[in-house]
Amino acid sequence: MITALVPNGNICITFEDHAARGLIKFANKYFADMADGYLLGPQSVPHITISHFHHDKPQPRALRRDLGNIVTAMEPLQLDKLKPRPGTKAHDGYIWMEFGVAPTPPLVDLKNKVDAILRSYDITILTPSAPDWHPHLTVCRIKKDTRPIATDALKYNPDLDTTLFHLALGASDDNGQFQKSFWQRPLA
């Protein structure tokens, strides 16, 4: 059977429900009234992009099987403090609020394996390869002239020590919001 992938595809790490709800609650508490085009919540599942890709040709179901065969021992993810990152190109005039994610060897290994699978299906990968890859968890996008960020927000550090992570394949919008998961599997 042949299935079509969406042009704005995303293979990412998602979180079990309690961690995702905590991140969404945080985003809405501090950024709901200033977010512009991106905010964790109903339209944006908390995630860490492994490979964002563009593809509009049918692909065999084997892609999901190949992703499911990836074996990576995931340790708790190490998040940096929330930081602003200036937007570029189409996002000039905006600031992305994000938690940087330490590119640990298991995370880089996962990235390399996913990219190899996508390349084997001739899928255009939009995310840089390691070591230029910048793993992060985006909370929101705000305009540059927005009021100052609350000090409490900048001190927030989500506790992911007991979180179960999933490798997910889904669709993103033009801003990179992971909106719908088509497939996922727990990462051991």
KEDO-992914 format. One line per 8 residues: number of its first residue (from 1); their letters; for each residue y, z, x of N, C-alpha, C. Coordinates in Angstrom, 2 decimals. Atoms other than C-alpha are relative to their C-alpha. Layout:
<pts>
NUM) A) Y Z X Y Z X Y Z X | ...
</pts>
This chain:
<pts>
1) MITALVPN) -1.19 0.00 0.84 0.00 0.00 0.00 1.25 0.00 0.88 | -1.25 0.08 -0.73 3.52 -0.80 1.21 1.05 0.82 -0.74 | -1.09 -0.76 0.60 6.42 1.58 0.61 1.28 -0.35 0.74 | -1.29 0.31 -0.62 10.10 0.96 1.26 0.68 1.29 0.43 | -0.82 -1.11 -0.47 12.18 3.33 3.33 1.44 -0.29 -0.36 | -1.41 0.19 0.33 15.78 3.87 2.40 0.77 -0.37 1.26 | -0.77 0.37 -1.19 18.41 2.37 4.71 0.51 1.21 0.79 | -0.48 -1.21 -0.67 19.81 5.85 5.50 -1.10 1.05 -0.01
9) GNICITFE) 1.11 -0.93 -0.07 16.61 7.63 6.41 0.27 1.11 0.98 | -0.18 -1.15 -0.87 16.32 10.96 8.11 -1.34 0.70 0.17 | 1.14 -0.86 -0.30 13.46 12.75 9.80 0.62 1.25 0.62 | -0.72 -1.22 -0.38 14.52 16.34 10.18 -0.89 1.23 -0.14 | 0.63 -1.30 0.22 13.55 19.98 10.26 0.72 0.65 -1.17 | -0.53 -0.76 1.13 14.02 21.80 6.98 -0.56 1.42 0.07 | 0.32 -1.43 -0.04 13.65 25.50 6.24 -0.67 0.43 -1.29 | 0.57 -0.53 1.23 11.60 27.52 3.80 1.12 0.50 -0.90
17) DHAARGLI) -1.01 -0.25 1.03 13.42 28.44 0.60 0.95 1.15 0.29 | -0.91 -1.14 -0.18 14.79 31.89 1.52 1.06 -0.29 1.06 | -0.98 0.33 -1.06 16.45 30.60 4.70 0.98 -1.06 -0.50 | -0.88 1.05 0.54 17.81 27.49 2.95 1.00 0.59 -0.99 | -0.91 -0.65 0.96 19.25 29.61 0.13 1.08 0.81 0.70 | -0.97 -0.79 -0.76 20.93 31.92 2.66 1.07 -0.87 0.64 | -0.95 0.92 -0.61 22.55 28.99 4.46 0.93 -0.61 -1.04 | -0.81 0.57 1.08 23.74 27.46 1.18 0.99 1.04 -0.53
25) KFANKYFA) -0.87 -1.08 0.47 25.13 30.80 0.01 1.16 0.22 0.98 | -1.03 -0.13 -1.03 27.01 31.17 3.31 1.01 -1.14 -0.09 | -0.87 1.17 0.05 28.42 27.62 3.11 0.93 0.06 -1.21 | -0.81 -0.04 1.21 29.62 28.09 -0.45 0.98 1.16 -0.01 | -0.91 -1.15 -0.06 31.13 31.52 0.18 1.25 -0.32 0.82 | -1.12 0.21 -0.91 33.32 30.34 3.05 0.65 -1.38 -0.06 | -0.52 1.36 -0.13 33.78 26.59 2.62 0.06 -0.82 -1.29 | 0.04 0.80 1.23 33.35 25.50 -1.03 1.36 -0.54 -0.39
33) DMADGYLL) -1.33 0.44 0.44 37.10 25.30 -1.66 0.72 -0.86 1.04 | -0.65 0.85 -1.00 37.87 23.37 1.54 -0.88 -1.15 0.48 | 0.89 1.07 -0.44 34.84 21.10 2.05 0.44 -1.33 -0.59 | -0.39 1.35 0.42 35.46 17.38 1.82 -1.10 -0.99 0.40 | 1.03 1.00 -0.24 32.47 15.06 1.52 -1.30 0.50 0.56 | 1.25 -0.55 -0.52 29.83 17.41 2.94 0.06 1.52 -0.15 | 0.14 -1.44 0.15 28.78 20.92 1.91 -1.45 0.29 -0.34 | 1.36 -0.39 0.34 25.36 22.54 1.95 -0.04 0.44 -1.45
41) GPQSVPHI) 0.13 -0.34 1.41 24.19 22.89 -1.63 -0.88 -1.00 -0.70 | 0.89 0.88 0.77 22.62 20.83 -4.40 -0.11 -1.42 0.54 | 0.01 1.37 -0.52 23.57 17.52 -2.74 -0.31 -0.07 1.49 | 0.22 0.00 -1.44 22.80 18.59 0.83 -0.95 1.12 0.40 | 1.02 -0.95 -0.42 19.61 20.29 1.97 0.28 0.42 1.44 | -0.18 -0.42 -1.39 20.08 22.44 5.11 -1.09 -0.62 0.88 | 0.96 0.70 -0.86 18.45 20.55 7.97 0.56 -0.15 1.42 | -0.36 0.38 -1.37 18.47 19.72 11.66 -0.58 -1.40 0.20
49) TISHFHHD) 0.47 1.38 -0.15 18.29 15.98 12.16 -0.74 -0.18 1.32 | 0.75 0.40 -1.18 15.63 14.83 14.56 0.33 -1.47 0.28 | -0.31 1.42 -0.13 16.13 11.10 13.96 0.56 -0.55 -1.31 | -0.62 0.71 1.12 18.55 9.46 11.57 -0.23 -1.48 0.30 | 0.33 1.39 -0.26 17.61 5.83 11.11 0.48 -0.91 -1.12 | -0.33 1.03 0.99 18.50 2.63 9.34 -1.18 -0.97 -0.05 | 1.11 0.93 0.15 15.74 0.51 7.92 -0.06 -0.48 -1.44 | 0.08 0.52 1.37 15.45 -1.77 4.92 -1.19 -0.92 -0.22
57) KPQPRALR) 1.22 0.79 0.16 12.06 -3.41 5.43 -1.12 0.91 -0.50 | 1.15 -0.82 0.42 8.84 -2.23 3.78 -0.79 0.50 1.20 | 0.80 -0.59 -1.06 6.73 0.06 5.95 -1.31 0.50 -0.59 | 1.28 -0.51 0.51 3.07 1.01 5.61 0.03 1.52 -0.17 | 0.14 -1.43 0.23 2.12 4.44 4.33 -0.40 0.72 1.29 | 0.45 -0.58 -1.27 0.76 4.99 7.85 1.12 0.73 0.74 | -1.10 -0.70 -0.65 4.25 6.07 8.97 -0.08 1.49 -0.29 | 0.10 -1.42 0.36 3.85 9.34 7.08 -1.22 0.64 0.66
65) RDLGNIVT) 1.21 -0.51 -0.66 0.31 9.75 8.44 0.30 0.27 1.47 | -0.32 -0.17 -1.42 1.61 9.25 11.98 0.92 1.20 0.20 | -0.86 -1.18 -0.10 4.37 11.81 11.41 -0.81 1.28 -0.20 | 0.85 -1.16 0.27 1.78 14.21 10.00 -0.91 0.37 1.14 | 0.87 -0.25 -1.14 -0.27 13.88 13.17 0.73 0.64 1.18 | -0.75 -0.64 -1.08 2.52 15.30 15.33 -0.36 1.48 0.04 | 0.33 -1.41 -0.18 1.45 18.64 16.72 1.05 0.58 0.95 | -1.03 -0.65 -0.80 4.31 20.79 17.96 0.02 1.48 -0.37
73) AMEPLQLD) -0.09 -1.45 0.25 4.30 24.57 18.31 1.47 0.35 -0.08 | -1.42 -0.32 0.19 7.66 25.57 16.84 0.21 1.50 0.13 | -0.45 -1.38 -0.11 9.20 28.80 17.95 1.25 0.13 -0.86 | -1.23 -0.12 0.77 12.14 30.27 16.03 1.13 -0.78 0.67 | -1.11 0.78 -0.53 15.15 28.02 16.43 1.13 0.92 0.42 | -1.11 -0.79 -0.51 18.02 29.38 18.45 1.30 -0.70 -0.39 | -1.26 0.57 0.45 21.35 28.75 16.75 1.16 0.63 0.75 | -1.25 -0.49 -0.57 24.70 29.02 18.49 0.88 0.48 -1.14
81) KLKPRPGT) -0.97 -0.40 1.03 27.64 30.54 16.64 0.60 -1.23 -0.65 | -0.65 1.08 0.74 29.37 28.40 14.04 1.22 -0.48 0.77 | -1.11 0.57 -0.76 31.80 26.02 15.75 0.51 -1.26 -0.68 | -0.54 1.27 0.50 34.13 23.21 14.75 -0.27 -1.13 1.00 | 0.14 1.19 -0.84 33.43 19.71 16.08 0.85 -1.10 -0.62 | -0.88 1.03 0.56 36.13 17.05 15.63 -0.79 -1.25 -0.38 | 0.62 1.25 0.44 35.10 13.99 13.67 0.51 -1.17 0.82 | -0.39 1.21 -0.72 35.20 10.57 15.29 -0.22 -1.20 -0.89
89) KAHDGYIW) 0.15 1.28 0.70 35.36 6.97 14.08 0.32 0.17 -1.48 | -0.24 -0.08 1.44 34.97 6.98 10.28 0.37 1.42 -0.45 | -0.27 -1.40 0.35 35.34 10.78 10.32 1.21 0.55 0.74 | -1.23 -0.44 -0.65 38.60 10.89 12.29 0.87 0.68 -1.05 | -0.81 -0.75 0.96 40.90 13.41 10.62 -0.79 1.12 -0.67 | 0.87 -1.04 0.56 37.98 15.70 9.77 -0.56 0.87 1.11 | 0.68 -0.92 -0.90 36.23 18.64 11.38 -1.35 0.32 -0.63 | 1.34 -0.41 0.43 32.50 19.31 11.12 -0.21 1.45 0.44
97) MEFGVAPT) 0.36 -1.37 -0.34 31.52 22.97 10.99 -1.52 0.02 0.15 | 1.43 0.09 -0.25 28.10 23.32 12.58 -0.48 1.12 0.91 | 0.70 -0.89 -0.92 25.64 25.62 14.25 -0.70 -0.91 1.01 | 0.75 0.72 -1.02 24.52 24.13 17.56 -1.40 0.58 0.07 | 1.39 -0.44 -0.12 20.78 24.33 18.09 -0.45 -0.24 1.44 | 0.46 0.13 -1.38 19.36 24.99 21.53 -1.13 -1.03 0.08 | 1.03 1.03 -0.13 17.36 21.92 22.59 -1.17 0.49 0.86 | 1.15 -0.57 -0.72 14.25 23.87 23.61 -1.02 -1.09 0.30
105) PPLVDLKN) 1.02 1.01 -0.29 11.33 21.99 25.19 -0.83 -0.42 -1.22 | 0.75 0.47 1.18 9.30 22.03 21.91 0.83 -0.88 -0.93 | -0.87 0.80 0.87 12.29 20.64 19.99 0.22 -1.39 0.60 | -0.17 1.29 -0.67 12.90 17.88 22.56 -1.31 -0.80 -0.07 | 1.31 0.65 0.12 9.16 17.11 22.52 -0.17 -0.60 -1.40 | 0.08 0.49 1.37 9.30 16.76 18.73 0.87 -1.25 -0.16 | -0.92 1.15 0.05 12.31 14.42 19.02 -0.62 -1.23 0.66 | 0.60 1.12 -0.72 10.52 12.25 21.58 -1.18 -0.60 -0.76
113) KVDAILRS) 1.16 0.49 0.77 7.36 12.01 19.45 0.45 -0.77 -1.25 | -0.50 0.67 1.21 9.29 11.11 16.28 0.61 -1.35 0.37 | -0.63 1.26 -0.42 11.35 8.48 18.11 -1.05 -1.04 0.39 | 1.07 0.93 -0.39 8.18 6.93 19.56 -0.67 -0.60 -1.23 | 0.62 0.51 1.23 6.67 6.63 16.09 0.94 -1.00 -0.69 | -0.94 0.92 0.64 9.84 5.06 14.65 0.08 -1.32 0.77 | -0.04 1.24 -0.80 10.00 2.57 17.53 -1.26 -0.83 -0.22 | 1.25 0.76 0.20 6.35 1.63 16.91 0.04 -0.79 -1.31
121) YDITILTP) -0.18 0.73 1.27 7.42 0.52 13.39 1.25 -0.86 0.01 | -1.19 0.83 -0.18 10.48 -1.32 14.75 1.15 0.46 -0.91 | -1.05 -0.60 0.81 12.86 1.07 12.95 1.18 0.34 0.91 | -1.21 -0.23 -0.77 16.45 1.29 14.20 0.39 1.48 -0.06 | -0.33 -1.43 -0.10 17.14 4.87 15.37 1.50 0.11 0.28 | -1.44 -0.17 -0.14 20.78 5.95 14.98 0.38 1.23 0.81 | -0.25 -1.23 -0.74 20.49 9.34 16.68 -0.32 -0.22 1.47 | 0.30 0.20 -1.43 20.74 9.36 20.49 -1.31 0.65 0.41
129) SAPDWHPH) 1.22 -0.59 -0.56 17.62 10.11 22.49 0.38 1.18 0.89 | -0.21 -1.09 -0.95 17.24 13.25 24.57 0.21 -0.64 1.37 | -0.75 -1.26 0.05 19.07 14.33 26.74 1.35 -0.11 -0.69 | -1.30 0.15 0.66 22.09 12.89 24.85 0.00 0.48 -1.44 | 0.14 -0.50 1.37 20.81 14.20 21.52 0.65 1.37 -0.11 | -0.75 -1.24 0.25 22.94 17.02 20.10 -0.55 0.63 -1.28 | 0.53 -0.59 1.22 20.75 19.01 17.67 0.96 1.03 -0.57 | -0.92 -0.92 0.66 22.78 20.94 15.12 -0.33 0.11 -1.48
137) LTVCRIKK) 0.12 -0.21 1.43 22.87 22.27 11.58 1.42 -0.04 -0.56 | -1.35 0.15 0.56 25.95 21.01 9.75 0.13 0.83 -1.27 | -0.29 -0.82 1.17 27.47 23.39 7.20 0.92 -0.74 -0.95 | -0.95 0.72 0.84 30.40 21.29 5.96 0.90 -0.89 0.84 | -1.06 0.81 -0.62 33.09 18.76 6.72 1.30 0.36 -0.70 | -1.30 -0.36 0.56 36.72 19.76 6.25 1.08 -0.88 0.64 | -1.12 0.75 -0.58 40.06 18.03 6.80 0.62 0.83 1.12 | -0.58 -0.69 -1.16 41.81 18.87 10.07 1.11 0.96 -0.38
145) DTRPIATD) -1.15 -0.84 0.37 44.82 20.34 8.28 -0.35 1.12 -0.97 | 0.44 -1.07 0.88 42.75 22.85 6.31 0.40 1.35 0.59 | -0.38 -1.35 -0.46 43.68 26.53 6.49 -1.02 0.53 1.01 | 0.91 -0.55 -1.02 42.11 28.63 9.28 -1.33 0.49 -0.61 | 1.34 -0.45 0.41 38.40 29.49 9.06 -0.04 1.52 0.07 | 0.13 -1.46 0.03 37.61 33.10 8.10 -0.77 0.49 1.23 | 0.63 -0.58 -1.18 36.71 35.24 11.11 -1.45 0.39 -0.28 | 1.38 -0.38 0.37 33.60 36.52 9.26 -0.92 -1.20 0.07
153) ALKYNPDL) 0.83 1.20 -0.03 32.33 32.95 8.96 -0.37 -0.35 1.44 | 0.26 0.35 -1.40 32.64 32.41 12.70 -0.94 0.98 0.69 | 0.91 -1.01 -0.56 30.61 35.57 13.37 -1.40 -0.09 -0.60 | 1.27 0.07 0.72 27.77 34.65 10.98 -1.09 -0.59 0.89 | 1.14 0.50 -0.76 24.38 34.19 12.63 -1.24 0.10 -0.89 | 1.17 -0.06 0.88 21.50 33.23 10.32 -1.23 0.48 0.75 | 1.23 -0.52 -0.58 18.26 35.08 11.01 -1.14 -0.94 -0.36 | 1.08 0.95 0.25 15.57 32.43 11.38 -1.30 0.41 0.70
161) DTTLFHLA) 1.16 -0.46 -0.77 13.05 34.56 13.30 -1.31 -0.09 -0.78 | 1.24 0.02 0.79 10.54 34.65 10.42 -0.08 -1.24 -0.88 | -0.06 1.19 0.85 11.36 31.25 8.92 -1.10 -0.99 0.37 | 0.94 1.09 -0.18 8.72 28.60 8.43 0.79 -1.30 -0.05 | -0.71 1.27 -0.08 10.00 25.18 9.44 -0.90 -1.13 -0.46 | 0.73 1.19 0.44 8.99 21.81 8.01 0.57 -1.23 0.69 | -0.42 1.33 -0.40 9.12 18.30 9.41 0.09 -0.79 -1.30 | -0.21 0.70 1.28 10.58 16.20 6.58 0.51 -1.41 0.24
169) LGASDDNG) -0.48 1.38 0.04 11.20 12.52 5.87 0.72 -0.16 -1.31 | -0.74 0.16 1.24 13.90 11.71 3.36 1.19 -0.90 0.15 | -1.17 0.86 0.07 17.16 10.06 2.46 1.26 0.81 0.24 | -1.31 -0.59 -0.25 20.67 10.84 3.66 1.07 -0.93 -0.54 | -1.13 0.84 0.38 24.04 9.65 2.46 0.73 -0.46 1.25 | -0.75 0.53 -1.15 26.63 7.98 4.67 0.57 1.09 0.90 | -0.50 -1.12 -0.81 27.85 11.42 5.86 -1.13 0.76 0.68 | 1.12 -0.69 -0.63 24.36 12.47 6.94 -0.56 1.15 -0.80
177) QFQKSFWQ) 0.55 -1.06 0.83 23.71 14.86 4.06 -1.43 -0.37 -0.40 | 1.40 0.21 0.35 19.94 15.16 3.62 -0.13 0.33 -1.48 | -0.06 -0.19 1.44 19.70 14.65 -0.12 -1.34 0.07 -0.69 | 1.29 0.03 0.69 16.08 14.02 -0.96 -1.11 -0.12 1.02 | 1.16 0.04 -0.88 12.79 14.70 0.78 -1.12 -0.77 -0.71 | 1.12 0.77 0.53 9.96 12.19 0.25 -1.34 0.55 0.49 | 1.22 -0.49 -0.65 7.45 13.93 2.51 0.39 1.15 0.90 | -0.21 -1.07 -0.97 7.19 17.15 4.48 -1.33 0.65 0.35
185) RPLA) 1.17 -0.76 -0.41 4.65 19.18 6.41 0.47 1.16 0.85 | -0.39 -1.15 -0.82 4.85 22.65 7.95 -0.22 -0.28 1.49 | 0.16 0.05 -1.46 5.36 22.84 11.70 -0.63 1.31 0.43 | 0.72 -1.21 -0.41 2.92 25.28 13.26 0.78 0.76 1.05
</pts>
